[in-house]
Amino acid sequence: MDHFLYRDGVLHAEDVPLPEIAAAAGTPTYVYSAATLARHLGLFAEALAGLPHLVCYSVKANSNLAVLAHMAALGAGMDVVSGGEWRRARAAGVPGERIVFSGVGKTREEMALALEGGVRQFNVESEPELRALSEVAAAMGRTAPVAVRVNPDVDARTHAKIATGKSENKFGIPIARAREVYAEAAALPGIAVVGIDVHIGSQLTELAPFEAAFAKVAELAHALRADGHDIARLDLGGGLGIPYASTNDAPPLPFDYGGVIRRTVGALGCEIQIEPGRVIAGNAGILLARVIYLKRGEGRDFLILDAAMNDLVRPTLYDAWHDIVPVRAPEPDAPVAPVDVVGPVCETGDTFARGRMLPPLAAGDLVAFRSAGAYGATMASEYNTRPLAAEVLVHDDHFDVVRARPSYEDILARDTIPAWIGRDPSPPARRR
């Protein structure tokens, strides 16, 4: 369920009509619902009720500071994958003891940053990273809490670009080698083993892969405890998919996901950490755009919007589906016809949908891309020198612009023209 509903023929975000937001913030603009974010976070808390747990929101899904602050105020921890995301979490008011640092390529500088400023644990993904972390922590006189990310070689049955738990993926340490890696970790200075980490992919639409992976984690936990390690925490990652209204995918509910956790690892007495991102933010946001032209082509029509692949790259990158709906509801008997929905960027890949059945739309009409709250704004760029979309957070009948659209002056001011350009028209001397 989300809080984007038609009222009196106009699509609203909670109690705010979307045309009102378009008039104030322009288009394209991302619009997030605070109520939907809170509801989705709460479903995971309910799913794990009775188990010691912490829900660590995955910052990479939507890293707007207002979204993070809202999640933090509701009790969420944060899962970060870079020093920049760690800084965002701290700026949003998240204490270090609620921040988990994941990612395959942590630098020594990032390790030191988190050790100095506070971190719940590092999810370590390789032996070289483990040794580097030991050196950094020992040099600082600190102890780094560590969970080793294991790769269980489980097929998540999701898109190849978001699968992370197969043996050919770059993530984690093969589970068959986990005991030797934990033995090394226990012997290293500055390292304290606190648990096990696993994450097999994103947008999973069935529970069987989770069950298979978590069962392997339970088996490993028993073995590691027998080896003398204090396995007090299990980080089970994220990955639960979201429903896209016009597709046949019907992902399991958080309650059912919680049932898998209880069956597989619930008896171990460990604190459970999970790292949902898309399933919290995805359907809590829409991308609001305006029609520029309707172009008649040879055998097909094109609906050209002011949003483009630089604003929402998922359809181009993942062949992702987003429902596209008119902000003003069509008449019940309005005809529909196939149309290619595209943006103005000079790339054929700047196509959101092909042959999408839509009611008649004209220049100036507003449309909304549903399920755009995750991996939309965070993956955006300024390709073609297009300013990043604005971002708005709605709460009841009020909205705030939580990231303003940059001006062209802001964009151009970030570049610097060297002083030597244009001074000497002669070709530069060849270096020897």
C-alpha positions as CSV (number, residue, x, y, z in Angstrom):
1,M,0.0,0.0,0.0
2,D,1.2,3.5,-0.7
3,H,-0.3,7.0,-0.2
4,F,-0.6,8.1,-3.8
5,L,-4.3,8.0,-4.6
6,Y,-6.8,9.8,-6.9
7,R,-9.1,12.2,-5.2
8,D,-11.7,14.1,-7.2
9,G,-9.9,12.9,-10.4
10,V,-6.5,14.2,-9.3
11,L,-3.6,12.2,-8.1
12,H,-2.5,13.1,-4.6
13,A,0.5,12.5,-2.5
14,E,-1.1,11.9,0.9
15,D,-3.3,15.1,1.2
16,V,-1.4,17.2,-1.4
17,P,-2.5,17.3,-5.0
18,L,0.4,16.7,-7.3
19,P,-0.3,19.7,-9.6
20,E,0.3,21.9,-6.5
21,I,3.8,20.4,-6.1
22,A,4.5,20.8,-9.8
23,A,3.6,24.4,-9.7
24,A,5.9,25.0,-6.7
25,A,8.8,22.8,-7.5
26,G,8.6,22.4,-11.3
27,T,9.2,19.2,-13.2
28,P,10.7,16.7,-13.2
29,T,10.5,16.3,-9.4
30,Y,10.7,13.3,-7.1
31,V,7.9,13.2,-4.5
32,Y,8.2,11.1,-1.4
33,S,5.5,10.2,1.1
34,A,6.5,10.3,4.7
35,A,3.5,8.1,5.7
36,T,4.4,5.4,3.2
37,L,8.1,5.3,4.4
38,A,6.9,5.0,8.0
39,R,4.4,2.3,7.2
40,H,6.9,0.2,5.3
41,L,9.6,0.5,8.0
42,G,7.0,-0.5,10.6
43,L,6.1,-3.7,8.7
44,F,9.6,-5.0,9.2
45,A,9.5,-4.1,12.9
46,E,6.3,-6.1,13.2
47,A,7.7,-9.0,11.2
48,L,10.6,-9.4,13.6
49,A,8.7,-8.6,16.8
50,G,9.9,-10.8,19.7
51,L,13.3,-11.3,18.2
52,P,16.2,-8.9,19.2
53,H,16.7,-7.0,16.0
54,L,17.6,-3.8,14.2
55,V,16.3,-2.7,10.9
56,C,19.1,-0.9,9.1
57,Y,17.7,1.1,6.1
58,S,19.9,0.7,3.0
59,V,21.0,4.3,2.3
60,K,21.9,3.6,-1.3
61,A,18.2,3.2,-2.2
62,N,17.3,6.8,-1.3
63,S,19.9,8.9,0.4
64,N,18.1,12.2,0.7
65,L,18.9,13.6,4.2
66,A,15.2,14.3,4.9
67,V,14.4,10.7,4.2
68,L,17.3,9.4,6.3
69,A,16.3,11.7,9.2
70,H,12.7,10.5,9.0
71,M,13.9,6.9,9.1
72,A,16.2,7.6,12.0
73,A,13.5,9.4,14.0
74,L,11.4,6.2,13.6
75,G,14.3,4.1,15.1
76,A,16.0,2.8,12.0
77,G,19.7,2.1,11.8
78,M,21.5,2.6,8.5
79,D,23.4,0.4,6.1
80,V,26.1,2.4,4.2
81,V,28.5,1.5,1.4
82,S,30.8,4.5,1.2
83,G,32.3,7.2,3.3
84,G,29.9,9.6,1.7
85,E,26.9,7.6,2.8
86,W,28.3,7.3,6.3
87,R,28.6,11.1,6.4
88,R,25.0,11.4,5.2
89,A,23.8,9.0,7.9
90,R,25.6,11.0,10.6
91,A,24.3,14.3,9.2
92,A,20.8,12.9,9.4
93,G,21.3,12.3,13.1
94,V,22.0,8.6,13.1
95,P,24.5,7.6,15.9
96,G,27.5,5.6,14.9
97,E,26.3,2.5,16.9
98,R,23.4,2.2,14.5
99,I,25.5,2.4,11.3
100,V,26.6,-0.7,9.5
101,F,29.4,-0.2,6.9
102,S,29.1,-2.6,4.0
103,G,30.7,-2.7,0.5
104,V,33.5,-4.5,-1.3
105,G,36.0,-1.7,-1.7
106,K,36.3,0.2,1.6
107,T,39.4,2.4,1.6
108,R,41.6,2.8,4.6
109,E,40.4,6.4,4.8
110,E,36.8,5.3,5.0
111,M,37.7,2.7,7.7
112,A,39.4,5.4,9.7
113,L,36.5,7.8,9.3
114,A,34.0,5.2,10.7
115,L,36.3,4.1,13.5
116,E,36.8,7.6,14.6
117,G,33.2,8.8,14.2
118,G,31.4,5.6,15.3
119,V,30.2,2.4,13.6
120,R,28.2,-0.6,14.6
121,Q,30.1,-3.1,12.5
122,F,32.1,-3.5,9.3
123,N,30.7,-6.1,6.9
124,V,34.1,-7.4,5.6
125,E,34.1,-8.9,2.1
126,S,37.7,-10.2,1.6
127,E,40.9,-11.2,3.3
128,P,42.8,-8.1,2.0
129,E,40.1,-5.8,3.4
130,L,40.2,-7.7,6.8
131,R,44.0,-7.2,7.0
132,A,43.8,-3.6,6.0
133,L,41.1,-2.9,8.6
134,S,43.2,-4.6,11.3
135,E,46.1,-2.4,10.4
136,V,44.0,0.8,10.5
137,A,42.3,-0.1,13.7
138,A,45.5,-1.1,15.5
139,A,47.3,2.1,14.4
140,M,44.4,4.1,15.8
141,G,44.2,2.1,19.1
142,R,40.7,1.1,18.2
143,T,38.8,-2.2,17.9
144,A,36.8,-2.8,14.7
145,P,33.6,-4.9,15.2
146,V,33.4,-7.3,12.2
147,A,31.0,-9.6,10.5
148,V,32.4,-11.5,7.5
149,R,30.1,-11.4,4.5
150,V,29.8,-15.0,3.2
151,N,28.7,-15.8,-0.3
152,P,26.4,-18.8,0.0
153,D,26.3,-19.5,-3.8
154,V,22.5,-19.2,-3.8
155,D,20.6,-18.2,-7.0
156,A,18.4,-15.2,-6.0
157,R,16.4,-15.7,-9.2
158,T,16.5,-11.9,-9.9
159,H,17.9,-9.7,-12.6
160,A,21.6,-10.6,-13.3
161,K,22.8,-7.1,-12.5
162,I,21.3,-7.1,-8.9
163,A,22.1,-10.7,-8.0
164,T,24.9,-10.8,-5.3
165,G,24.9,-14.3,-3.8
166,K,26.2,-16.5,-6.6
167,S,29.8,-17.8,-6.7
168,E,30.6,-15.8,-9.8
169,N,29.5,-12.5,-8.1
170,K,32.1,-10.2,-6.6
171,F,30.5,-10.1,-3.2
172,G,31.6,-11.9,0.0
173,I,33.9,-14.8,0.8
174,P,32.9,-18.3,-0.4
175,I,31.1,-19.9,2.5
176,A,33.3,-23.0,2.2
177,R,36.3,-20.9,3.3
178,A,34.5,-19.0,6.0
179,R,36.0,-20.9,9.0
180,E,39.6,-20.2,8.0
181,V,38.8,-16.5,7.4
182,Y,37.2,-16.3,10.8
183,A,40.2,-18.0,12.4
184,E,42.4,-15.3,10.8
185,A,40.1,-12.5,11.9
186,A,40.2,-13.8,15.5
187,A,44.0,-13.7,15.5
188,L,44.4,-10.2,14.0
189,P,44.9,-7.2,16.3
190,G,42.2,-4.5,16.3
191,I,39.5,-6.9,15.1
192,A,36.5,-8.2,17.1
193,V,34.3,-10.8,15.5
194,V,30.6,-10.1,16.3
195,G,28.7,-12.0,13.7
196,I,28.0,-13.2,10.1
197,D,26.8,-11.2,7.2
198,V,25.0,-12.4,4.0
199,H,23.1,-10.7,1.2
200,I,22.1,-12.5,-1.9
201,G,20.5,-9.9,-4.2
202,S,17.8,-7.3,-4.7
203,Q,14.1,-7.4,-5.9
204,L,13.6,-11.1,-4.9
205,T,10.0,-12.2,-5.5
206,E,10.0,-15.5,-3.7
207,L,11.2,-16.8,-0.3
208,A,13.0,-20.0,-1.3
209,P,16.4,-18.3,-2.0
210,F,16.2,-16.5,1.4
211,E,15.4,-19.8,3.1
212,A,18.3,-21.6,1.4
213,A,20.8,-18.8,2.2
214,F,19.7,-18.4,5.8
215,A,19.8,-22.2,6.4
216,K,23.5,-22.1,5.3
217,V,24.1,-19.2,7.7
218,A,22.6,-21.2,10.6
219,E,24.8,-24.1,9.8
220,L,27.9,-21.9,9.7
221,A,27.0,-20.2,12.9
222,H,27.0,-23.5,14.7
223,A,30.4,-24.4,13.2
224,L,31.9,-21.0,14.1
225,R,30.6,-21.3,17.7
226,A,32.2,-24.7,17.9
227,D,35.4,-23.1,16.8
228,G,35.2,-20.7,19.7
229,H,33.8,-17.6,18.0
230,D,31.2,-15.4,19.7
231,I,28.5,-15.2,17.0
232,A,26.1,-12.8,18.6
233,R,24.7,-11.1,15.5
234,L,23.4,-12.1,12.1
235,D,23.2,-9.6,9.3
236,L,20.8,-11.0,6.8
237,G,21.0,-8.2,4.3
238,G,17.9,-7.0,2.3
239,G,16.5,-7.8,-1.1
240,L,12.8,-8.3,-0.6
241,G,11.1,-7.1,-3.8
242,I,8.3,-4.6,-4.2
243,P,5.1,-5.0,-6.2
244,Y,4.9,-3.2,-9.5
245,A,1.2,-2.8,-10.0
246,S,1.1,-3.7,-13.7
247,T,3.4,-6.7,-13.6
248,N,2.7,-10.3,-12.5
249,D,5.3,-10.2,-9.7
250,A,3.8,-10.5,-6.3
251,P,6.6,-10.5,-3.8
252,P,6.1,-12.0,-0.3
253,L,5.0,-9.8,2.5
254,P,7.5,-8.7,5.2
255,F,5.5,-10.9,7.7
256,D,6.3,-14.0,5.6
257,Y,9.9,-12.9,5.2
258,G,10.1,-12.7,9.0
259,G,8.7,-16.2,9.2
260,V,11.6,-17.5,7.2
261,I,14.0,-15.8,9.5
262,R,12.3,-17.3,12.5
263,R,12.4,-20.8,11.0
264,T,16.0,-20.8,9.9
265,V,17.9,-18.7,12.4
266,G,15.5,-17.7,15.1
267,A,16.6,-20.4,17.5
268,L,20.3,-19.3,17.5
269,G,19.7,-16.5,20.0
270,C,21.4,-13.9,17.8
271,E,20.4,-10.3,17.3
272,I,19.0,-10.1,13.8
273,Q,19.9,-7.2,11.5
274,I,18.3,-6.7,8.1
275,E,19.0,-4.0,5.5
276,P,15.8,-3.3,3.5
277,G,16.0,-0.4,1.0
278,R,13.9,-0.7,-2.1
279,V,11.0,-2.3,-0.3
280,I,10.8,0.7,2.1
281,A,11.5,3.5,-0.3
282,G,10.4,2.2,-3.7
283,N,6.6,2.6,-3.5
284,A,7.0,5.6,-1.2
285,G,8.1,7.8,-4.1
286,I,7.0,8.9,-7.6
287,L,8.7,10.9,-10.3
288,L,6.5,13.7,-11.5
289,A,7.0,14.8,-15.1
290,R,5.3,16.9,-17.8
291,V,4.5,16.1,-21.4
292,I,6.5,18.3,-23.9
293,Y,5.2,16.8,-27.2
294,L,3.2,14.0,-28.7
295,K,5.1,13.0,-31.8
296,R,3.5,10.9,-34.5
297,G,6.1,8.4,-35.9
298,E,6.1,5.7,-38.6
299,G,3.9,3.0,-37.1
300,R,4.3,4.3,-33.5
301,D,3.6,7.4,-31.5
302,F,6.0,9.0,-29.0
303,L,5.1,10.7,-25.8
304,I,8.1,13.0,-25.1
305,L,8.5,14.1,-21.5
306,D,10.7,16.6,-19.6
307,A,12.0,13.7,-17.5
308,A,14.8,11.6,-19.0
309,M,17.2,8.7,-18.5
310,N,19.5,11.0,-16.4
311,D,16.6,11.4,-14.0
312,L,15.4,7.8,-13.9
313,V,18.0,5.4,-15.4
314,R,16.4,2.1,-14.2
315,P,14.4,1.4,-17.4
316,T,17.6,1.8,-19.5
317,L,19.9,0.0,-17.1
318,Y,17.7,-2.8,-15.9
319,D,14.8,-2.9,-18.3
320,A,12.8,-1.9,-15.2
321,W,9.1,-1.4,-15.3
322,H,7.5,1.7,-13.8
323,D,3.7,2.3,-14.0
324,I,3.2,5.6,-15.8
325,V,-0.1,7.3,-15.0
326,P,-1.7,10.6,-15.8
327,V,-2.0,12.9,-12.8
328,R,-5.5,13.9,-13.9
329,A,-7.5,10.7,-14.1
330,P,-9.0,10.0,-17.5
331,E,-12.7,9.5,-18.0
332,P,-13.8,5.9,-17.4
333,D,-14.5,5.3,-21.1
334,A,-11.4,7.1,-22.4
335,P,-9.7,5.1,-25.1
336,V,-6.2,3.9,-24.6
337,A,-3.5,3.4,-27.3
338,P,0.1,2.2,-27.4
339,V,2.7,4.9,-27.1
340,D,6.5,4.9,-26.5
341,V,7.3,7.1,-23.5
342,V,10.6,8.8,-24.0
343,G,12.7,11.6,-22.7
344,P,14.6,14.4,-24.5
345,V,18.1,13.1,-24.0
346,C,20.1,12.4,-27.2
347,E,20.2,8.6,-26.8
348,T,17.9,5.9,-28.1
349,G,18.2,4.3,-24.7
350,D,16.3,7.3,-23.3
351,T,13.1,5.3,-23.4
352,F,11.0,4.6,-20.4
353,A,8.4,2.3,-22.0
354,R,7.5,0.9,-25.4
355,G,4.0,0.4,-26.6
356,R,2.6,1.4,-23.2
357,M,-1.2,1.6,-23.3
358,L,-2.1,5.1,-22.1
359,P,-5.2,7.4,-22.4
360,P,-4.8,10.5,-24.6
361,L,-2.2,13.0,-23.3
362,A,-1.2,16.4,-24.6
363,A,1.6,18.9,-24.2
364,G,1.5,20.3,-20.6
365,D,-0.2,17.3,-19.0
366,L,1.4,15.8,-15.9
367,V,2.3,12.2,-15.5
368,A,3.7,10.2,-12.6
369,F,6.1,7.3,-12.6
370,R,5.1,5.0,-9.7
371,S,7.6,3.0,-7.7
372,A,10.3,5.5,-8.2
373,G,11.3,6.2,-4.6
374,A,14.3,3.8,-4.7
375,Y,17.3,4.0,-7.0
376,G,15.8,6.9,-8.8
377,A,17.3,10.1,-7.5
378,T,20.4,8.3,-6.1
379,M,21.4,7.0,-9.5
380,A,20.6,10.3,-11.4
381,S,23.2,12.3,-13.3
382,E,23.5,15.6,-15.1
383,Y,24.0,14.1,-18.5
384,N,23.3,16.5,-21.3
385,T,23.8,19.3,-18.7
386,R,20.3,18.6,-17.4
387,P,19.9,19.8,-13.8
388,L,19.1,17.0,-11.3
389,A,15.4,16.7,-10.4
390,A,14.1,18.4,-7.4
391,E,13.0,16.3,-4.4
392,V,9.9,16.8,-2.2
393,L,8.8,15.2,1.0
394,V,5.1,15.2,1.8
395,H,3.7,14.9,5.3
396,D,-0.1,14.9,5.5
397,D,-1.3,18.1,3.8
398,H,2.1,19.8,3.7
399,F,5.2,19.4,1.5
400,D,8.8,20.6,1.7
401,V,11.4,20.8,-1.1
402,V,14.1,18.7,0.5
403,R,16.5,19.1,-2.4
404,A,16.2,22.1,-4.7
405,R,16.9,21.8,-8.4
406,P,20.3,23.2,-9.1
407,S,20.5,26.2,-11.4
408,Y,22.6,26.2,-14.5
409,E,24.9,28.7,-12.8
410,D,25.4,26.1,-10.0
411,I,26.3,23.4,-12.5
412,L,28.7,25.6,-14.5
413,A,30.4,27.0,-11.4
414,R,31.7,23.5,-10.5
415,D,33.9,23.5,-13.6
416,T,37.2,25.4,-13.8
417,I,38.8,26.7,-17.0
418,P,42.6,26.7,-16.7
419,A,44.2,30.1,-17.1
420,W,46.5,28.9,-19.9
421,I,43.6,28.1,-22.3
422,G,43.4,30.7,-25.1
423,R,46.6,32.5,-24.2
424,D,48.9,30.8,-26.7
425,P,47.4,29.5,-29.9
426,S,50.6,27.6,-30.8
427,P,50.5,23.9,-30.2
428,P,52.0,22.7,-26.9
429,A,55.6,21.5,-27.0
430,R,55.9,17.8,-27.1
431,R,57.2,16.4,-23.9
432,R,60.4,14.4,-24.0
